[in-house]
Amino acid sequence: MAEPAIECGEPQVAGLLAFVAARVEEDRLGAQLTTPVDESLVGRCDVVERVLLDMARDACRPGEPCPLPERCLRALGEYAFAHSTHPDFHPAWLAWRILR
């Protein structure tokens, strides 16, 4: 069963979180269908899902400023950038990749 959508008061971050969550699910399925299983991709998905998205799930609230640390947003942006050819990728998320 898929996790519920993460609601964040900042629409750009909410969109990034939804995009990353969907791509992680796709990547995990794709990694498990390869022969042999792509363990590096499964590991990356675990980190994104069980660390970054869980952090957002615990911290973010609708109608409130985004509380996520810059390092978390940067990592989410990096993961999204890996899918920049996807039709739902939003160029504004590129900004997260250059946070200091």
C-alpha positions as CSV (number, residue, x, y, z in Angstrom):
1,M,0.0,0.0,0.0
2,A,1.4,3.4,-1.0
3,E,2.0,6.0,1.7
4,P,-0.3,9.0,1.8
5,A,0.8,12.1,0.0
6,I,3.0,14.4,2.0
7,E,1.4,17.8,2.4
8,C,3.6,20.9,2.6
9,G,2.6,24.5,2.9
10,E,5.0,25.5,0.2
11,P,3.6,24.4,-3.2
12,Q,7.0,24.0,-4.9
13,V,8.2,21.7,-2.1
14,A,4.9,19.8,-2.1
15,G,5.2,19.2,-5.8
16,L,8.8,18.0,-5.4
17,L,7.8,15.6,-2.6
18,A,5.0,14.1,-4.7
19,F,7.3,13.8,-7.7
20,V,10.1,12.1,-5.8
21,A,7.7,9.8,-4.0
22,A,6.2,8.6,-7.3
23,R,9.7,8.1,-8.9
24,V,11.0,6.2,-5.9
25,E,8.1,3.8,-6.2
26,E,8.8,3.4,-9.9
27,D,12.5,3.0,-9.4
28,R,12.1,0.4,-6.7
29,L,9.8,-1.7,-8.9
30,G,12.2,-1.3,-11.8
31,A,15.2,-2.4,-9.7
32,Q,13.4,-5.5,-8.5
33,L,12.5,-6.5,-12.0
34,T,16.1,-6.5,-13.2
35,T,18.2,-9.7,-13.2
36,P,20.1,-9.6,-11.0
37,V,18.2,-7.2,-8.8
38,D,19.8,-3.7,-8.9
39,E,20.9,-3.5,-5.3
40,S,22.4,-0.1,-5.6
41,L,19.2,1.4,-6.9
42,V,17.2,-0.4,-4.2
43,G,19.6,1.1,-1.6
44,R,19.2,4.6,-3.0
45,C,15.4,4.2,-3.0
46,D,15.6,3.1,0.7
47,V,17.5,6.2,1.6
48,V,15.2,8.5,-0.2
49,E,12.1,6.8,1.1
50,R,13.1,5.9,4.6
51,V,15.1,9.0,5.4
52,L,14.2,12.0,3.2
53,L,10.5,11.3,2.6
54,D,10.0,10.1,6.2
55,M,11.6,13.4,7.4
56,A,9.2,15.3,5.3
57,R,6.2,13.2,6.4
58,D,7.1,14.0,10.0
59,A,7.9,17.7,9.6
60,C,5.7,19.1,6.8
61,R,2.2,20.5,7.4
62,P,-0.3,22.0,5.0
63,G,-0.5,25.8,5.3
64,E,2.8,26.2,7.2
65,P,6.3,27.2,5.9
66,C,8.4,24.3,4.9
67,P,10.6,23.2,7.9
68,L,12.9,20.8,5.9
69,P,16.6,21.5,6.2
70,E,18.5,22.6,3.1
71,R,20.5,19.4,2.9
72,C,17.2,17.4,2.7
73,L,15.8,19.7,0.0
74,R,19.1,19.4,-1.9
75,A,19.1,15.6,-1.8
76,L,15.4,15.6,-2.9
77,G,16.3,17.9,-5.8
78,E,19.2,15.7,-6.8
79,Y,16.9,12.7,-6.9
80,A,14.4,14.6,-8.9
81,F,17.1,15.8,-11.3
82,A,17.9,12.2,-12.1
83,H,14.4,12.1,-13.6
84,S,14.6,15.4,-15.4
85,T,13.5,13.8,-18.7
86,H,10.2,12.7,-17.0
87,P,7.2,14.7,-18.4
88,D,6.1,15.8,-14.9
89,F,9.6,17.1,-13.9
90,H,9.4,20.8,-13.1
91,P,12.5,23.0,-14.0
92,A,12.0,25.0,-10.8
93,W,13.2,22.0,-8.8
94,L,16.7,22.6,-10.3
95,A,17.1,25.4,-7.7
96,W,17.2,22.8,-4.9
97,R,20.4,21.3,-6.4
98,I,22.4,24.5,-5.9
99,L,21.6,25.2,-2.3
100,R,24.6,25.9,-0.2
